[in-house]
Amino acid sequence: MTASTGWSTTATTAAFSGALLVSALAGIPVGRILDRRGPRAVMTTGSVLGVTAVLAIASAPNLIAFTAAWLLAGVAMAATFYQPAFAALTRWWGNDRVRALTIVTLAGGLASTAFAPLTATLAEHLSWRSTYTILAVLLALVTIPAHALALRGPWPPVPAPPSQRAADTGSVARSRRFLMLATAMTLNSFAMYGVVIALVPLLIARGASPTAAAWALGLGGAGQTLGRTLYATLARRTGVTTRTVTLIMLGGATTAVFALVSGPFLLLVGIAIAAGTVRGNLTLLQATAVTDRWGTTHYGRLSGLLAAPATIAYGLAPFAGAALARPLGGYPGLFAVLALASAAAALLALWS
């Protein structure tokens, strides 16, 4: 992209980061709408906006238009990614929500498995603009009809709160437990997303080809799918705080191993799969964090508030990772810092 346009890597990465920041802010009102009206209109509209945004990115004549298209994509992310899906499943499936969440995230975990190699292959044979256009067409064909036609079930009434205190979203959002949880999730999200963004350049620095590194990233996505099959058993056998701290610590451990191990490549692929397994569990941990502590009454709004700083951390991770890698002496140093961030998140989670 930068080679064909002359735009700087910093500017193009900042446009993507901006999309994630917009997604974080838009997720809060989207959560309120979902609580009241359900997911069909939100997710269908988000899909249309998503297709429009990706086509606009593909045809952007200059950096300003490119950035504006990514900011529109941020609104689409808030209306189509995991958060609205989690809100819908939590309300529709009630006490059986973990199974429903697991099934949906099993499909979502295949995203990088399928699309990292596909995108790499398309980019080898086509321009980046043509690659984006093809991805936009796939997005339109799958998500618009799926959301418009499949999300037609009646929206259940608001469930009763488990306690009077849980009925007040303001008091929950200002509580020490919520603030500690939000801080822990934010730090951990920064670390985990930083790992995903930096994995390909780390592996290239370790001697892998770009295509081989993309396959390693994709196999990490397969590890996410494996991890999500284990979460229900983990949830039955552990308390919420123990589960939160353990998974965050395991994520930090896999990041530290990446910093220390330089090869061979197959071993690095194995570490990528292990890291993906932990990330798969962390996705479900975030999906159930609100209901495990405060019930389902205001899930959409509370999960939007919880996800907002974590999504901002996603947005900062690509930019910060690229900026920090050089002064830290390369990507191994960056991974060491990300491992420390996970360790700090685990400590904070003890008080959540």
Disulfide bonds with the S-S distance in Angstrom:
none
